Amino acid sequence: MRLSRGGIFLKIFISFWVSLIAFSILSIFLYVVSDKDFVRILSIKAQHSNEINLNILFVDKSLSMDTDSFIKYVRKTSSGSNNKSYIFNKNFEEVTGQPFPEEAMETVTTLAKQKLRVIRQISESNIFNAFVLRDSAGNMPENASYLLTVYSRPDRRTVVMVWVKEYFQEIVLHIIIISLISFYLAKHLTIPLKEINEASDKISQGSFDISLSSVAQRNDEFGELAYKFMIMAERLEENRQQQIRMFRDISHELRSPLTRMRLAIELALAKADQPTAKLLNRIETEWNRMGTMITDLKAISDCTGKQIQFEYFDICTLIENLMPDFHFEAEASGKRIIFSGCSCYKIQGNKRLLSSAIENVVRNSLKYAQSRIEINISADDSFVSVEVTDDGHGVQEENLERIFIPFFRENADRDRQTGGTGLGLAIAKRAVDLHNGTISAANTDEGFRIILKLPV
């Protein structure tokens, strides 16, 4: 499984971000709903932009005009606007002759009774601005006149827009802080997942040398998971080393008795009659098969990755040097092998191990091919691919990965006829793994194909 860069990190980041933003919006909403003064302030700020200018204009006009002219001016201004203005005398009589809402009288009365110079009140639908028209000296005259301007209360959308405009910097800062917190939390959760995922990839490729100490030091579930993951990798490596030692010990212990058995067979053949010689030849055939198996076991045990020398060489030249042997074995079994050649593809690796890997793959194809084996080489920016295709019957789909397991045989009877030990492809896989490459098998329309990919 590959952890995509924008996968779980992006999901966690967006989840935290949306949650915090939603929480912030909900908190502000509850505050706005519960705090009437806040709504009142917003409503005042949400007035039309000419409100203050209009009030100042009326004051200036009242100082520069006589009473009749000013009354006519106010009446004319109100008739062409949604905002209505009224003038009240000291007896609280409206002198412009315009109909006005009943709550307007309350605002003017409050202004006069409390001897205020300015008052502002907000109703469900209107906002009232009332103040005293002063004389030329700026004093409140004895016969005071009161100017009342009625504004339509802004709708909620206007209030919200004013709030956004008023607190734009605070909103941006809030979003930045929330984004940083969300980023930190998402990264804090996804970094250990990424490291554990990379470690699992290495284990799936046969490398158990992993390090999760930084994650294992965490005092949470990720730390516990990483610690158990490291323990698992150590035990898998121990099992692998035990398997390798077992292969080495078996191959070593069997060589001496097999050598003595070989000498005994040769001596017996020299003295045996024809019926006995036939049986001894059969024993010799089985001895050769056992010797091949021991050689393969030793080859697997030697593929440990330790003390292996790497060098730069041309993979095409390596295969061309193996082709005479391949042709000889193919002709001996009545088959033909095709290699069209290739250009120079230099890789870094061990010639002996890669030669063994390619030989085992080609010999596997020679065993099960009907008549033809084809070798092709291609390359891209990352890998050189060696494809070995035969016209055999292939294997079952569920066994395409299992054929690289030591001693696995899809058909034991067929392998017994061909002399197979079930170790050739396991040796090839081990050699390719040591080069950080991959080996895979696939059935094709024409037969069966094995692909070795080696890093450039």
Solvent accessible surface area in square Angstrom, and as a share of the most:
residue,aa,sasa,rsa
1,M,184,0.82
2,R,183,0.67
3,L,58,0.29
4,S,72,0.47
5,R,213,0.78
6,G,44,0.42
7,G,17,0.16
8,I,61,0.31
9,F,52,0.22
10,L,84,0.42
11,K,144,0.61
12,I,30,0.15
13,F,46,0.19
14,I,86,0.43
15,S,66,0.43
16,F,63,0.26
17,W,76,0.27
18,V,80,0.46
19,S,66,0.43
20,L,55,0.27
21,I,28,0.14
22,A,54,0.42
23,F,138,0.57
24,S,16,0.10
25,I,108,0.55
26,L,99,0.49
27,S,48,0.31
28,I,63,0.32
29,F,119,0.50
30,L,102,0.51
31,Y,118,0.45
32,V,35,0.20
33,V,90,0.52
34,S,89,0.57
35,D,39,0.20
36,K,165,0.70
37,D,95,0.49
38,F,27,0.11
39,V,42,0.24
40,R,100,0.36
41,I,82,0.42
42,L,6,0.03
43,S,0,0.00
44,I,40,0.21
45,K,94,0.40
46,A,6,0.05
47,Q,20,0.09
48,H,107,0.48
49,S,112,0.72
50,N,71,0.37
51,E,7,0.03
52,I,120,0.61
53,N,99,0.51
54,L,20,0.10
55,N,24,0.12
56,I,96,0.49
57,L,69,0.34
58,F,0,0.00
59,V,46,0.26
60,D,74,0.39
61,K,58,0.25
62,S,24,0.15
63,L,82,0.41
64,S,90,0.58
65,M,63,0.28
66,D,90,0.47
67,T,99,0.57
68,D,95,0.49
69,S,44,0.28
70,F,10,0.04
71,I,24,0.12
72,K,131,0.55
73,Y,50,0.19
74,V,0,0.00
75,R,100,0.36
76,K,155,0.66
77,T,39,0.23
78,S,1,0.00
79,S,86,0.55
80,G,74,0.71
81,S,41,0.26
82,N,131,0.67
83,N,10,0.05
84,K,72,0.30
85,S,1,0.01
86,Y,7,0.03
87,I,8,0.04
88,F,0,0.00
89,N,40,0.20
90,K,110,0.47
91,N,97,0.50
92,F,62,0.26
93,E,100,0.45
94,E,32,0.14
95,V,52,0.30
96,T,3,0.02
97,G,69,0.67
98,Q,29,0.13
99,P,124,0.78
100,F,59,0.24
101,P,42,0.26
102,E,145,0.65
103,E,67,0.30
104,A,0,0.00
105,M,59,0.26
106,E,111,0.50
107,T,0,0.00
108,V,0,0.00
109,T,30,0.17
110,T,28,0.16
111,L,1,0.00
112,A,22,0.17
113,K,154,0.65
114,Q,114,0.51
115,K,172,0.73
116,L,63,0.31
117,R,121,0.44
118,V,101,0.58
119,I,21,0.10
120,R,58,0.21
121,Q,50,0.22
122,I,44,0.22
123,S,35,0.22
124,E,162,0.73
125,S,68,0.44
126,N,28,0.14
127,I,0,0.00
128,F,4,0.02
129,N,7,0.04
130,A,0,0.00
131,F,19,0.08
132,V,6,0.03
133,L,15,0.07
134,R,87,0.32
135,D,50,0.26
136,S,107,0.69
137,A,78,0.61
138,G,31,0.30
139,N,87,0.44
140,M,77,0.35
141,P,41,0.26
142,E,174,0.78
143,N,106,0.54
144,A,7,0.06
145,S,35,0.23
146,Y,19,0.07
147,L,0,0.00
148,L,0,0.00
149,T,0,0.00
150,V,12,0.07
151,Y,0,0.00
152,S,57,0.37
153,R,71,0.26
154,P,26,0.16
155,D,88,0.46
156,R,211,0.77
157,R,191,0.70
158,T,51,0.30
159,V,23,0.13
160,V,81,0.46
161,M,117,0.52
162,V,29,0.17
163,W,50,0.17
164,V,52,0.30
165,K,172,0.73
166,E,85,0.38
167,Y,68,0.26
168,F,120,0.50
169,Q,146,0.65
170,E,100,0.45
171,I,43,0.22
172,V,58,0.33
173,L,106,0.53
174,H,81,0.36
175,I,65,0.33
176,I,87,0.44
177,I,81,0.41
178,I,8,0.04
179,S,31,0.20
180,L,116,0.58
181,I,80,0.41
182,S,0,0.00
183,F,93,0.39
184,Y,138,0.53
185,L,58,0.29
186,A,0,0.00
187,K,88,0.37
188,H,77,0.34
189,L,57,0.29
190,T,11,0.06
191,I,74,0.38
192,P,1,0.01
193,L,51,0.25
194,K,98,0.41
195,E,54,0.24
196,I,16,0.08
197,N,17,0.09
198,E,86,0.38
199,A,5,0.04
200,S,40,0.26
201,D,21,0.11
202,K,84,0.36
203,I,27,0.14
204,S,89,0.57
205,Q,100,0.44
206,G,25,0.24
207,S,45,0.29
208,F,35,0.15
209,D,119,0.61
210,I,24,0.12
211,S,92,0.59
212,L,4,0.02
213,S,56,0.36
214,S,74,0.48
215,V,5,0.03
216,A,28,0.22
217,Q,140,0.62
218,R,51,0.19
219,N,160,0.82
220,D,50,0.26
221,E,136,0.61
222,F,40,0.17
223,G,2,0.02
224,E,95,0.43
225,L,81,0.40
226,A,0,0.00
227,Y,128,0.49
228,K,117,0.50
229,F,31,0.13
230,M,45,0.20
231,I,50,0.25
232,M,82,0.37
233,A,2,0.02
234,E,94,0.42
235,R,156,0.57
236,L,63,0.31
237,E,48,0.22
238,E,98,0.44
239,N,85,0.44
240,R,50,0.18
241,Q,34,0.15
242,Q,104,0.46
243,Q,80,0.36
244,I,8,0.04
245,R,119,0.43
246,M,95,0.43
247,F,5,0.02
248,R,98,0.36
249,D,81,0.42
250,I,67,0.34
251,S,3,0.02
252,H,127,0.57
253,E,117,0.52
254,L,65,0.32
255,R,104,0.38
256,S,60,0.39
257,P,52,0.32
258,L,10,0.05
259,T,77,0.45
260,R,152,0.55
261,M,84,0.38
262,R,64,0.24
263,L,103,0.51
264,A,58,0.45
265,I,8,0.04
266,E,79,0.36
267,L,121,0.60
268,A,37,0.28
269,L,52,0.26
270,A,88,0.68
271,K,177,0.75
272,A,30,0.23
273,D,88,0.46
274,Q,153,0.68
275,P,95,0.59
276,T,58,0.34
277,A,23,0.18
278,K,154,0.65
279,L,122,0.61
280,L,23,0.11
281,N,75,0.38
282,R,140,0.51
283,I,79,0.40
284,E,37,0.16
285,T,61,0.36
286,E,64,0.29
287,W,52,0.18
288,N,72,0.37
289,R,57,0.21
290,M,87,0.39
291,G,20,0.19
292,T,68,0.40
293,M,56,0.25
294,I,4,0.02
295,T,74,0.43
296,D,23,0.12
297,L,7,0.04
298,K,83,0.35
299,A,30,0.23
300,I,15,0.07
301,S,0,0.00
302,D,55,0.28
303,C,3,0.02
304,T,26,0.15
305,G,37,0.35
306,K,138,0.59
307,Q,180,0.80
308,I,28,0.14
309,Q,143,0.64
310,F,86,0.36
311,E,88,0.40
312,Y,151,0.58
313,F,11,0.05
314,D,26,0.13
315,I,0,0.00
316,C,3,0.02
317,T,64,0.37
318,L,16,0.08
319,I,0,0.00
320,E,81,0.36
321,N,105,0.54
322,L,18,0.09
323,M,13,0.06
324,P,88,0.55
325,D,75,0.39
326,F,1,0.00
327,H,74,0.33
328,F,151,0.63
329,E,53,0.24
330,A,1,0.01
331,E,130,0.58
332,A,83,0.64
333,S,61,0.39
334,G,66,0.64
335,K,32,0.14
336,R,142,0.52
337,I,10,0.05
338,I,56,0.28
339,F,36,0.15
340,S,97,0.62
341,G,29,0.28
342,C,40,0.24
343,S,72,0.46
344,C,82,0.49
345,Y,56,0.21
346,K,117,0.50
347,I,2,0.01
348,Q,95,0.42
349,G,0,0.00
350,N,18,0.09
351,K,91,0.39
352,R,145,0.53
353,L,3,0.01
354,L,0,0.00
355,S,19,0.12
356,S,31,0.20
357,A,0,0.00
358,I,1,0.01
359,E,41,0.18
360,N,31,0.16
361,V,0,0.00
362,V,0,0.00
363,R,85,0.31
364,N,28,0.14
365,S,1,0.01
366,L,14,0.07
367,K,84,0.36
368,Y,48,0.18
369,A,7,0.05
370,Q,100,0.45
371,S,57,0.37
372,R,65,0.24
373,I,0,0.00
374,E,52,0.23
375,I,0,0.00
376,N,52,0.27
377,I,22,0.11
378,S,57,0.37
379,A,44,0.34
380,D,94,0.49
381,D,145,0.75
382,S,62,0.40
383,F,68,0.28
384,V,2,0.01
385,S,14,0.09
386,V,0,0.00
387,E,46,0.21
388,V,1,0.00
389,T,15,0.08
390,D,7,0.04
391,D,34,0.17
392,G,8,0.07
393,H,153,0.68
394,G,15,0.15
395,V,25,0.14
396,Q,103,0.46
397,E,114,0.51
398,E,116,0.52
399,N,11,0.06
400,L,27,0.13
401,E,147,0.66
402,R,116,0.42
403,I,20,0.10
404,F,14,0.06
405,I,91,0.46
406,P,40,0.25
407,F,91,0.38
408,F,40,0.17
409,R,73,0.27
410,E,57,0.25
411,N,69,0.35
412,A,46,0.36
413,D,90,0.47
414,R,69,0.25
415,D,12,0.06
416,R,124,0.45
417,Q,150,0.67
418,T,51,0.30
419,G,23,0.22
420,G,5,0.05
421,T,8,0.05
422,G,22,0.21
423,L,0,0.00
424,G,21,0.20
425,L,16,0.08
426,A,8,0.06
427,I,3,0.02
428,A,0,0.00
429,K,70,0.29
430,R,37,0.14
431,A,0,0.00
432,V,0,0.00
433,D,30,0.16
434,L,34,0.17
435,H,9,0.04
436,N,127,0.65
437,G,8,0.08
438,T,68,0.40
439,I,20,0.10
440,S,58,0.37
441,A,14,0.11
442,A,42,0.32
443,N,52,0.27
444,T,39,0.22
445,D,156,0.81
446,E,116,0.52
447,G,7,0.06
448,F,11,0.05
449,R,78,0.28
450,I,0,0.00
451,I,39,0.20
452,L,1,0.00
453,K,85,0.36
454,L,3,0.01
455,P,45,0.28
456,V,97,0.56
